[in-house]
Amino acid sequence: MTLNIRNEHADALARELAQIDQSTITDAVITALRETIDKRLEEESPRETAVRILARRGLSFKGTRQPVSPAAYHELDHDLASE
């Protein structure tokens, strides 16, 4: 498989990272992609963000709170589309 970088800026960044890491451009790209993926997976979910913001204000979700079903969003979407 090949990855062909046709963007001068992306190419320059890949070469810079390879030079810093003293690695190949391929290894630099793999490292950058892996670190970016890992970072995004470690970020808090929207629910975690809401819990953190509520807690800062001394609030919280009710223990019995249930998420809205996907069907409700589907129905809302169709209701708005018919207007």
Secondary structure, 3 states (H helix, E strand, C coil): CCCCCCCHHHHHHHHHHHHHHCCCHHHHHHHHHHHHHHHHHHCCCHHHHHHHHHHHCCCCCCCCCCCCCHHHHHHHHHHHHCC
